[in-house]
C-alpha cells in the first residue's frame, strides 16, 4: 500500500501514462495476497476459509471486462449491467424542411468537430447570465450505439455516428427531443480491445450535406435532410492503405468545394481531397503515416491553408493543389490525436506518452515558408483530449490532469485536478470539462489557479466523446447513451 501511494504521488508516473499499470499491478498483487492470507494464515475456521475462497473465485465469474480507461486500466462491470444499444431506433422525429439545414452560422449551430471555427471554443451567447452557477435541466436521455463520435448540430438537428451490432451508422436526431429522424447504415464493424468498438470520427455538416468517415475508412456524403446517400467510397481501400491500429478518428474537413480526410498506414500521400459534389479525387499529398487528429483550415503567414498533424510531422498544405508548404517533425511515434490549435501565425500540437506540446511559428519569404519551434513543453501531454486557448494561456488535460501553460514560453501556470482522459470545451470565459467517468465540471478560465465553479452528474460510464454546446443546449454522449441538458 505504501509503495502504491508513493508511486501515485510521483508526477512522472502519472504523466508517462503509467498510472493504470501501477493500479492494475496493485490490484492483482493485493488480491493474491488476500486470498493466500485468508486460506493459509487467517486463523479462521476451515468453513469460513472455504467460503471466502469460494467467493474469491465466484467474483470473477460475476463481472466482465468492459474496456479500458485512457491510462489503460481495465474497466469491469457486472455481467447483467446495461450495454450499448444494438437495435436500429424507430424513426419518429420530424424531418427537416427544404433549406432548413443550409446555413450553419450562429451560436445555435455546432456544425463540425470542435465547432464552426475549429478552435474548441464558443461564445455562449445563447446561455443565461451566470449559467455556470446553475445545474442545467435534463430534457432527454436515450440509449445509443457504440463509438466515440461526438455530435454536430445544425438547424435544430444533431448528427452522430454509432455502431449498432454489425452496422456502422450515421444518425440524425431532433435536437430538442432526441427523437431519431433518419439513419444511414454500412455493413461494417470495427473492433479493438483497447480503444473498443465502433466509429470514432464526428460528422461534418455543410450546405445541407453530412460528411461522415467510418472507422475503416468509408467516407459518405449524405443529404442532411433525408439521410439519402449522395455518394460514398472506401477511401482507404481505394488508396491501398490499411486501417490504422485504433481506426479512423479524424473528422472530415470541408473547404472550398472539397472534403479533406487523412488516410491510413502508408507514409506516401496520406492526405486526400475529394470533390464535395461527386466524391471524385482532387489530390493526394503528404509524406508521413496519418495520425488520429482532424485536419483544420487556417490562415498562416498570410496564406490560407490546410494544417494536418500526421504521425511524425505537422504540415501545411495548399488548399487547391495539396502541395506541402511547410513541415515540422514531431518526435512522438505513438499516436497523435489532439487536433492542432491555431493562434495567430503559430500552430500548437500536443501528444501523450511522455511527449508534450509544441508551439510552432510559421513565417514566409516570397513563396517559401518556414516552420520554427518557439517552445516545447512536457508539462502538457494531451493523449487524445483536445486543447483550449484563452487570453494568452493554453489549457489541457495532461494525461488526465488539468494544467494551464503560458503561451509565451510554455511554462506551467498551474497544475490542477485529475479528471481522467475526458475532454473540454471553452464557453466564453469558462470551460466545460467532461470527466472520463461521465461527470461534468465547469471551470473558470483563470490563469492564476484552477477554479471549478460547478459540478454535476451526467453519464455513468467511461466517456471519451467531446461535449457540444448549441445555443443553450448541452449535448453529451458516450458509447451507451446520449443526454441533452438545457441551461
C-alpha positions as CSV (number, residue, x, y, z in Angstrom):
1,X,0.0,0.0,0.0
2,X,2.8,2.4,0.9
3,X,4.6,1.7,-2.4
4,X,1.4,2.3,-4.3
5,X,0.7,5.6,-2.6
6,X,4.2,6.8,-3.2
7,X,4.1,5.8,-6.9
8,X,0.7,7.6,-7.3
9,X,2.2,10.8,-5.8
10,X,5.2,10.8,-8.2
11,X,4.1,13.1,-11.1
12,X,6.3,11.3,-13.7
13,X,4.4,8.1,-13.2
14,X,1.0,9.7,-13.9
15,X,2.4,11.9,-16.7
16,X,4.0,9.0,-18.5
17,X,0.6,7.3,-18.8
18,X,1.7,4.5,-16.4
19,X,-0.7,5.1,-13.6
20,X,-3.2,2.5,-15.0
21,X,-0.4,-0.2,-15.0
22,X,0.5,0.8,-11.4
23,X,-3.1,0.5,-10.2
24,X,-3.6,-2.8,-12.0
25,X,-0.4,-4.3,-10.5
26,X,-1.5,-3.2,-7.1
27,X,-5.0,-4.7,-7.5
28,X,-3.6,-8.1,-8.7
29,X,-0.9,-8.4,-6.1
30,X,-3.1,-7.4,-3.2
31,X,-5.9,-9.7,-4.3
32,X,-3.5,-12.6,-4.5
33,X,-2.0,-11.7,-1.1
34,X,-5.5,-11.5,0.4
35,X,-6.5,-15.0,-0.8
36,X,-3.3,-16.5,0.4
37,X,-3.7,-14.9,3.8
38,X,-7.3,-16.0,4.1
39,X,-6.6,-19.6,3.2
40,X,-3.3,-20.2,5.0
41,X,-2.7,-17.6,7.7
42,X,-6.0,-16.0,8.8
43,X,-6.6,-18.5,11.7
44,X,-10.3,-18.6,10.8
45,X,-12.3,-21.8,10.8
46,X,-12.0,-24.0,7.8
47,X,-15.6,-23.3,6.9
48,X,-15.0,-19.6,6.7
49,X,-11.8,-20.0,4.8
50,X,-13.6,-22.2,2.2
51,X,-16.5,-19.7,1.9
52,X,-14.0,-16.8,1.4
53,X,-12.0,-18.8,-1.2
54,X,-15.3,-19.7,-3.0
55,X,-16.4,-16.0,-3.0
56,X,-13.0,-15.0,-4.4
57,X,-13.4,-17.5,-7.2
58,X,-17.0,-16.6,-7.8
59,X,-16.4,-12.8,-8.1
60,X,-14.5,-13.0,-11.5
61,X,-17.4,-15.0,-12.9
62,X,-19.9,-12.2,-12.0
63,X,-18.0,-9.4,-13.7
64,X,-16.9,-8.8,-17.2
65,X,-14.2,-6.8,-18.9
66,X,-15.7,-3.5,-20.1
67,X,-12.9,-1.8,-22.0
68,X,-10.1,0.3,-20.6
69,X,-9.6,3.8,-19.3
70,X,-7.3,6.2,-21.2
71,X,-4.5,5.2,-18.8
72,X,-5.0,1.5,-19.8
73,X,-6.6,0.4,-16.6
74,X,-9.2,-2.3,-17.4
75,X,-12.8,-1.5,-16.6
76,X,-15.1,-4.0,-15.1
77,X,-18.9,-4.2,-14.8
78,X,-21.5,-6.7,-13.5
79,X,-22.5,-9.1,-16.2
80,X,-26.1,-8.0,-16.0
81,X,-25.4,-4.3,-16.4
82,X,-26.8,-2.4,-19.5
83,X,-24.7,-2.3,-22.7
84,X,-24.7,-0.2,-25.8
85,X,-27.8,-0.1,-28.0
86,X,-27.7,-2.6,-30.9
87,X,-31.2,-2.3,-32.5
88,X,-31.8,0.4,-35.0
89,X,-34.2,3.0,-33.5
90,X,-37.7,3.6,-34.7
91,X,-37.7,6.8,-36.8
92,X,-40.1,9.1,-35.1
93,X,-38.6,12.6,-35.4
94,X,-39.6,15.5,-37.7
95,X,-37.8,15.6,-41.0
96,X,-36.2,19.0,-41.8
97,X,-37.9,21.3,-44.2
98,X,-36.2,22.1,-47.6
99,X,-33.5,24.6,-47.0
100,X,-33.6,24.3,-43.2
101,X,-30.1,22.8,-43.0
102,X,-28.3,25.0,-45.5
103,X,-26.9,27.6,-43.1
104,X,-24.7,26.5,-40.2
105,X,-23.9,30.0,-38.9
106,X,-24.7,31.3,-35.4
107,X,-24.3,30.1,-31.9
108,X,-27.3,27.7,-32.2
109,X,-25.2,25.5,-34.5
110,X,-22.1,23.4,-33.9
111,X,-21.6,22.1,-37.5
112,X,-18.4,20.0,-37.1
113,X,-15.9,18.6,-34.6
114,X,-14.7,21.4,-32.2
115,X,-17.2,23.8,-33.6
116,X,-17.6,26.1,-36.6
117,X,-14.2,27.8,-36.1
118,X,-12.5,24.5,-35.3
119,X,-11.0,26.1,-32.1
120,X,-12.8,24.2,-29.4
121,X,-14.4,27.4,-28.1
122,X,-17.9,29.0,-28.4
123,X,-19.0,32.4,-27.0
124,X,-22.0,31.0,-25.2
125,X,-24.2,33.9,-26.3
126,X,-27.3,31.8,-26.0
127,X,-26.8,31.0,-22.3
128,X,-28.5,32.8,-19.5
129,X,-26.5,35.1,-17.2
130,X,-24.3,33.2,-14.7
131,X,-25.2,29.9,-16.4
132,X,-22.1,28.4,-14.9
133,X,-23.7,28.7,-11.4
134,X,-26.7,26.6,-12.3
135,X,-27.1,22.9,-12.9
136,X,-28.8,22.5,-16.3
137,X,-32.1,20.7,-16.8
138,X,-32.0,17.3,-18.4
139,X,-34.5,17.4,-21.3
140,X,-33.9,14.0,-22.8
141,X,-31.8,10.8,-22.5
142,X,-31.7,7.8,-24.8
143,X,-29.7,4.7,-25.4
144,X,-27.1,4.9,-28.1
145,X,-24.8,2.7,-30.1
146,X,-21.1,2.1,-29.6
147,X,-18.4,4.6,-30.7
148,X,-16.6,7.7,-29.8
149,X,-18.2,10.1,-32.2
150,X,-19.4,13.5,-31.0
151,X,-22.4,15.4,-32.2
152,X,-22.7,18.0,-34.9
153,X,-25.7,20.4,-34.7
154,X,-27.3,22.4,-37.5
155,X,-30.8,23.8,-37.7
156,X,-32.2,22.0,-34.7
157,X,-30.9,18.6,-35.7
158,X,-28.0,16.6,-34.2
159,X,-25.8,14.2,-36.2
160,X,-23.5,11.5,-34.9
161,X,-22.1,8.0,-35.7
162,X,-22.8,4.8,-33.8
163,X,-22.1,1.1,-34.1
164,X,-25.4,-0.9,-33.9
165,X,-24.4,-4.5,-33.8
166,X,-23.0,-5.4,-37.3
167,X,-23.9,-2.0,-38.7
168,X,-21.9,1.2,-38.7
169,X,-24.5,4.0,-38.8
170,X,-24.8,7.8,-39.3
171,X,-27.9,9.1,-37.5
172,X,-29.9,12.3,-37.3
173,X,-31.8,13.2,-34.2
174,X,-34.1,16.1,-33.3
175,X,-32.0,18.3,-31.1
176,X,-34.8,19.2,-28.6
177,X,-36.4,15.8,-28.3
178,X,-33.8,13.2,-29.1
179,X,-36.1,11.5,-31.5
180,X,-34.4,9.8,-34.4
181,X,-35.1,11.2,-37.8
182,X,-33.1,9.1,-40.2
183,X,-30.3,6.6,-40.3
184,X,-27.7,5.6,-42.9
185,X,-26.0,2.2,-42.4
186,X,-23.0,0.4,-43.6
187,X,-22.4,-3.4,-43.1
188,X,-19.0,-3.0,-41.4
189,X,-17.8,-3.3,-37.8
190,X,-14.5,-2.2,-36.3
191,X,-13.4,-4.0,-33.1
192,X,-10.3,-3.3,-31.0
193,X,-9.7,-4.3,-27.4
194,X,-8.0,-1.2,-26.0
195,X,-10.0,1.5,-27.8
196,X,-13.2,-0.5,-28.0
197,X,-15.5,-0.9,-31.0
198,X,-17.3,1.4,-33.4
199,X,-16.7,4.6,-35.3
200,X,-14.6,7.4,-33.8
201,X,-15.0,10.5,-36.0
202,X,-17.7,13.2,-35.9
203,X,-19.8,14.0,-39.0
204,X,-19.3,17.4,-40.6
205,X,-22.4,19.3,-41.8
206,X,-22.0,21.7,-44.6
207,X,-24.5,23.4,-47.0
208,X,-27.2,20.7,-46.5
209,X,-24.9,17.7,-46.6
210,X,-23.5,15.4,-43.9
211,X,-20.0,14.0,-44.4
212,X,-19.2,11.0,-42.2
213,X,-15.9,9.0,-42.1
214,X,-16.3,5.5,-40.7
215,X,-13.8,3.6,-38.6
216,X,-12.5,1.6,-41.5
217,X,-12.4,4.5,-44.0
218,X,-15.8,4.6,-45.6
219,X,-16.4,8.3,-46.5
220,X,-20.1,9.2,-47.2
221,X,-21.8,12.3,-48.4
222,X,-25.4,12.2,-47.2
223,X,-28.4,14.5,-47.7
224,X,-28.7,16.2,-44.2
225,X,-32.5,16.4,-44.5
226,X,-33.2,12.8,-45.5
227,X,-30.0,10.7,-45.0
228,X,-30.1,9.7,-48.6
229,X,-26.6,8.9,-49.9
230,X,-25.3,11.3,-52.5
231,X,-22.0,9.4,-52.8
232,X,-19.8,7.1,-50.8
233,X,-16.4,5.4,-51.1
234,X,-13.9,3.4,-49.1
235,X,-11.1,5.9,-49.2
236,X,-8.5,3.6,-47.6
237,X,-9.2,0.7,-49.9
238,X,-9.0,3.0,-52.9
239,X,-5.6,4.3,-51.8
240,X,-4.3,0.8,-50.9
241,X,-4.0,1.8,-47.3
242,X,-4.6,-0.4,-44.2
243,X,-6.8,0.7,-41.3
244,X,-4.8,2.3,-38.6
245,X,-4.4,0.3,-35.3
246,X,-7.1,2.4,-33.5
247,X,-9.2,3.1,-36.6
248,X,-10.0,6.3,-38.4
249,X,-10.9,9.0,-36.0
250,X,-10.1,12.3,-37.8
251,X,-13.3,14.2,-38.8
252,X,-13.8,15.4,-42.4
253,X,-12.8,19.0,-43.3
254,X,-15.0,20.7,-45.8
255,X,-13.2,23.6,-47.6
256,X,-13.6,25.3,-51.0
257,X,-15.8,22.6,-52.5
258,X,-13.6,19.8,-51.2
259,X,-13.8,17.3,-48.4
260,X,-10.4,16.5,-46.9
261,X,-9.5,13.5,-44.8
262,X,-6.4,11.7,-43.6
263,X,-5.9,8.2,-45.0
264,X,-4.2,5.2,-43.4
265,X,-0.9,3.4,-42.6
266,X,1.3,4.2,-45.6
267,X,3.6,7.2,-45.5
268,X,3.1,8.3,-49.1
269,X,0.2,10.6,-50.0
270,X,-1.8,10.2,-46.8
271,X,-3.9,13.3,-47.0
272,X,-6.7,13.3,-49.7
273,X,-9.2,15.9,-51.0
274,X,-12.4,14.8,-52.8
275,X,-15.0,16.9,-54.7
276,X,-17.9,17.6,-52.5
277,X,-20.4,17.2,-55.3
278,X,-19.2,13.8,-56.7
279,X,-16.6,12.3,-54.4
280,X,-14.0,12.4,-57.2
281,X,-10.4,12.5,-56.0
282,X,-8.9,16.0,-56.4
283,X,-5.5,15.5,-54.9
284,X,-3.4,13.4,-52.5
285,X,-0.4,14.6,-50.6
286,X,1.8,14.0,-47.6
287,X,5.0,12.2,-46.6
288,X,4.1,10.6,-43.3
289,X,1.6,8.0,-42.0
290,X,-1.6,9.5,-40.9
291,X,-2.4,10.3,-37.2
292,X,-5.7,10.2,-35.5
293,X,-6.2,14.0,-35.5
294,X,-8.5,16.1,-37.6
295,X,-7.2,18.4,-40.3
296,X,-8.1,22.1,-40.0
297,X,-8.1,25.2,-42.2
298,X,-6.2,28.3,-41.1
299,X,-4.5,31.4,-42.4
300,X,-0.8,31.3,-41.5
301,X,1.8,33.8,-42.7
302,X,-0.8,35.4,-44.9
303,X,-1.9,32.3,-46.7
304,X,-5.0,30.2,-46.2
305,X,-4.0,26.5,-45.9
306,X,-4.8,23.1,-44.5
307,X,-2.9,22.1,-41.4
308,X,-2.7,18.4,-40.7
309,X,-1.0,16.7,-37.8
310,X,0.4,13.4,-39.0
311,X,2.1,10.6,-37.1
312,X,5.6,12.1,-37.1
313,X,5.0,15.6,-38.5
314,X,2.7,18.5,-38.7
315,X,2.4,20.1,-42.1
316,X,0.7,22.9,-44.1
317,X,-0.9,22.1,-47.4
318,X,-2.1,24.3,-50.3
319,X,-5.9,24.1,-50.4
320,X,-6.2,23.9,-54.2
321,X,-3.3,21.6,-55.1
322,X,-2.3,19.8,-51.9
323,X,1.3,20.9,-52.3
324,X,3.2,20.8,-49.0
325,X,4.0,24.4,-47.9
326,X,6.0,23.6,-44.8
327,X,6.7,20.7,-42.5
328,X,7.8,20.3,-38.9
329,X,8.9,17.0,-37.4
330,X,7.1,15.6,-34.4
331,X,9.0,13.1,-32.3
332,X,6.0,11.2,-31.0
333,X,5.6,8.0,-33.0
334,X,2.8,6.6,-30.7
335,X,-0.5,8.2,-31.6
336,X,-1.0,11.9,-32.3
337,X,-4.7,12.5,-31.6
338,X,-5.3,16.1,-30.5
339,X,-6.4,18.5,-33.3
340,X,-3.9,21.3,-34.0
341,X,-4.8,24.7,-32.4
342,X,-4.1,27.8,-34.4
343,X,-3.1,31.0,-32.6
344,X,-2.1,33.9,-34.9
345,X,0.7,32.6,-37.2
346,X,1.5,29.7,-34.8
347,X,0.4,26.1,-34.6
348,X,0.1,24.2,-31.3
349,X,0.2,20.4,-31.2
350,X,0.3,18.0,-28.3
351,X,0.9,14.3,-27.9
352,X,0.8,11.8,-25.0
353,X,3.0,9.0,-23.8
354,X,5.5,11.4,-22.3
355,X,5.9,13.6,-25.4
356,X,4.4,17.0,-24.7
357,X,3.4,20.2,-26.6
358,X,5.0,22.2,-29.4
359,X,4.3,25.8,-30.3
360,X,5.5,26.4,-33.9
361,X,5.7,29.7,-35.7
362,X,5.1,29.8,-39.5
363,X,6.8,32.6,-41.5
364,X,7.1,33.3,-45.1
365,X,9.6,34.8,-47.5
366,X,8.1,35.1,-51.0
367,X,6.8,31.6,-51.9
368,X,8.9,29.9,-49.2
369,X,7.5,29.0,-45.8
370,X,9.5,28.2,-42.7
371,X,8.3,26.4,-39.5
372,X,10.3,27.3,-36.4
373,X,9.8,25.9,-32.9
374,X,9.0,28.6,-30.3
375,X,8.9,26.1,-27.4
376,X,8.4,22.5,-26.4
377,X,6.9,21.6,-23.0
378,X,6.4,18.3,-21.4
379,X,4.1,19.9,-18.8
380,X,1.1,19.2,-21.1
381,X,0.9,15.8,-22.8
382,X,-2.6,15.6,-24.4
383,X,-3.1,11.9,-25.3
384,X,-6.5,12.4,-27.0
385,X,-8.1,15.3,-25.3
386,X,-8.2,18.5,-27.3
387,X,-6.7,21.8,-26.2
388,X,-8.2,25.2,-25.4
389,X,-6.6,28.6,-25.8
390,X,-7.9,31.6,-24.0
391,X,-6.3,35.1,-23.4
392,X,-2.7,34.0,-23.8
393,X,-2.9,30.7,-22.0
394,X,-3.2,27.1,-23.0
395,X,-5.5,24.7,-21.1
396,X,-5.5,21.0,-21.5
397,X,-5.5,17.6,-19.8
398,X,-2.0,16.4,-19.1
399,X,-2.5,12.6,-19.1
400,X,-5.8,13.4,-17.4
401,X,-4.8,16.2,-15.1
402,X,-5.8,19.8,-15.9
403,X,-2.9,22.2,-16.5
404,X,-2.5,25.7,-17.7
405,X,0.5,26.9,-19.7
406,X,1.7,30.4,-20.6
407,X,1.6,30.7,-24.4
408,X,4.6,33.0,-24.4
409,X,7.1,30.4,-23.2
410,X,5.2,27.2,-22.4
411,X,5.9,27.4,-18.7
412,X,3.3,26.0,-16.4
413,X,1.0,28.5,-14.7
414,X,-0.7,25.8,-12.6
415,X,-1.4,22.1,-12.3
416,X,-4.9,21.2,-11.1
417,X,-7.2,18.2,-10.6
418,X,-7.2,14.9,-12.4
419,X,-10.4,14.5,-14.5
420,X,-9.2,11.4,-16.3
421,X,-8.9,11.2,-20.1
422,X,-12.0,13.3,-20.8
423,X,-12.5,16.4,-22.9
424,X,-13.0,20.1,-22.5
425,X,-14.9,22.8,-24.4
426,X,-14.4,26.5,-24.0
427,X,-17.6,28.6,-23.4
428,X,-16.9,32.3,-23.1
429,X,-14.6,32.7,-20.1
430,X,-15.4,29.3,-18.7
431,X,-14.7,25.7,-19.8
432,X,-17.0,22.6,-19.7
433,X,-15.0,19.6,-18.6
434,X,-16.2,16.2,-19.5
435,X,-14.7,13.7,-16.9
436,X,-13.7,10.3,-18.2
437,X,-16.1,8.8,-15.7
438,X,-19.0,10.7,-17.3
439,X,-19.4,13.6,-14.8
440,X,-19.3,17.3,-15.8
441,X,-17.4,20.2,-14.2
442,X,-17.5,23.9,-15.1
443,X,-14.2,25.7,-14.7
444,X,-13.5,29.4,-14.8
445,X,-10.7,30.1,-17.3
446,X,-8.3,31.6,-14.7
447,X,-4.6,31.7,-15.5
448,X,-3.7,32.0,-11.8
449,X,-5.3,28.9,-10.4
450,X,-7.8,26.1,-11.1
451,X,-11.3,27.4,-10.3
452,X,-14.1,24.8,-10.6
453,X,-17.4,26.6,-10.1
454,X,-19.9,23.8,-10.7
455,X,-20.1,20.0,-10.9
456,X,-22.9,17.6,-11.7
457,X,-23.5,14.0,-12.7
458,X,-24.3,13.2,-16.3
459,X,-23.2,9.9,-17.9
460,X,-22.3,7.0,-15.8
461,X,-19.7,5.2,-17.8
462,X,-16.3,5.9,-19.4
463,X,-16.7,8.9,-21.8
464,X,-14.2,9.9,-24.4
465,X,-16.7,11.8,-26.6
466,X,-16.5,15.5,-26.9
467,X,-19.2,17.7,-25.3
468,X,-21.2,20.0,-27.6
469,X,-23.0,23.3,-26.9
470,X,-25.6,24.5,-29.3
471,X,-27.3,27.7,-28.1
472,X,-28.3,26.8,-24.5
473,X,-28.3,23.1,-25.1
474,X,-25.5,20.8,-23.9
475,X,-25.2,17.5,-25.7
476,X,-23.2,14.7,-24.2
477,X,-22.8,11.0,-25.2
478,X,-20.6,8.0,-24.7
479,X,-20.7,4.5,-26.1
480,X,-24.0,3.7,-24.3
481,X,-26.3,6.7,-24.0
482,X,-26.8,10.3,-25.0
483,X,-28.1,13.2,-22.9
484,X,-29.3,16.7,-23.7
485,X,-29.2,19.4,-21.0
486,X,-30.8,22.8,-21.2
487,X,-29.4,25.9,-19.4
